[in-house]
């Protein structure tokens, strides 16, 4: 049966790919954008199945109003996709306070606002699915991507705690962790700090040079294939908690988790040694 989806950041990147694929297969989409003209072509072609609203996820009251209106007018929304966000590049001291605050407000707080606005409606209708676009950088970070990674680690932590809270109401969550894909992620939609040349001969400089020399090879992910896998995940029961997409994502996350688990195992004795001593224990 056709589903009804709510998607933020639908004008470009994964949001646009999802919107196009879903409309093509016959689903309904409530698409939110900052500039409605970005979806004019789709609105003309799929007028009866495309609901469009202007939304800035940094506006908490605006998020609540748009989400409430979408549920009221469409009656039921099966899948809420939290996709709005952008990348910020720069070493920790290269990015400004304003850039950091805007990144957190959009990527992390914006995603939390959307979840909190949608959960009451999903609960009242008897369940549904939240798909949060995270990143492989939400499990492991590259130099110059620390602030961006902080937002993705943050939203994953938020949902780790929220998932068991909302499971009794039939609401499931999937955290999507794509690798580098050929969207506008690192170009027109990205922000960057002021490069300090003191970092030229550090891992930050090495990463910048590698990215410049590699070109498209740094972005092996096919956005349409990623979008197709996300759509397919909405039909999986139970929902996968995480969906790692892209060969680069798999390699990065696998290496990070393997290293983290090994380090944890090496600290087992130390961890146990810091417990309160039990009297009478041998």
Rosetta blueprint (number, residue, H / E / L):
1 X L
2 X L
3 X L
4 X E
5 X E
6 X E
7 X E
8 X E
9 X L
10 X L
11 X L
12 X L
13 X H
14 X H
15 X H
16 X H
17 X H
18 X H
19 X H
20 X H
21 X H
22 X H
23 X H
24 X H
25 X H
26 X L
27 X L
28 X E
29 X E
30 X E
31 X E
32 X E
33 X E
34 X L
35 X L
36 X H
37 X H
38 X H
39 X H
40 X H
41 X H
42 X H
43 X H
44 X H
45 X H
46 X L
47 X L
48 X L
49 X L
50 X E
51 X E
52 X E
53 X E
54 X E
55 X L
56 X L
57 X L
58 X L
59 X L
60 X H
61 X H
62 X H
63 X H
64 X H
65 X H
66 X H
67 X H
68 X H
69 X H
70 X H
71 X H
72 X H
73 X H
74 X H
75 X L
76 X L
77 X L
78 X L
79 X E
80 X E
81 X E
82 X E
83 X L
84 X L
85 X L
86 X L
87 X L
88 X E
89 X E
90 X L
91 X L
92 X L
93 X L
94 X L
95 X L
96 X L
97 X H
98 X H
99 X H
100 X H
101 X H
102 X H
103 X H
104 X H
105 X H
106 X H
107 X H
108 X H
109 X H
110 X H
111 X H
112 X H
113 X H
114 X H
115 X H
116 X H
117 X H
118 X H
119 X H
120 X H
121 X H
122 X H
123 X H
124 X H
125 X L
126 X L
127 X L
128 X E
129 X E
130 X E
131 X E
132 X E
133 X E
134 X L
135 X L
136 X H
137 X H
138 X H
139 X L
140 X L
141 X L
142 X L
143 X L
144 X L
145 X L
146 X H
147 X H
148 X H
149 X H
150 X H
151 X H
152 X H
153 X H
154 X H
155 X H
156 X H
157 X H
158 X H
159 X H
160 X H
161 X H
162 X H
163 X H
164 X H
165 X H
166 X H
167 X H
168 X L
169 X L
170 X L
171 X E
172 X E
173 X E
174 X E
175 X E
176 X E
177 X E
178 X E
179 X L
180 X L
181 X E
182 X L
183 X L
184 X L
185 X L
186 X L
187 X L
188 X L
189 X L
190 X L
191 X E
192 X E
193 X L
194 X L
195 X L
196 X L
197 X H
198 X H
199 X H
200 X L
201 X L
202 X L
203 X H
204 X H
205 X H
206 X H
207 X H
208 X H
209 X H
210 X H
211 X H
212 X H
213 X H
214 X H
215 X H
216 X H
217 X H
218 X H
219 X L
220 X L
221 X E
222 X L
223 X H
224 X H
225 X H
226 X H
227 X H
228 X H
229 X H
230 X H
231 X H
232 X H
233 X H
234 X L
235 X L
236 X L
237 X L
238 X L
239 X L
240 X L
241 X L
242 X E
243 X E
244 X E
245 X E
246 X L
247 X H
248 X H
249 X H
250 X H
251 X H
252 X H
253 X H
254 X H
255 X H
256 X H
257 X H
258 X H
259 X H
260 X H
261 X H
262 X H
263 X H
264 X H
265 X H
266 X H
267 X L
268 X H
269 X H
270 X H
271 X H
272 X H
273 X H
274 X L
275 X L
276 X L
277 X L
278 X L
279 X L
280 X L
281 X L
282 X L
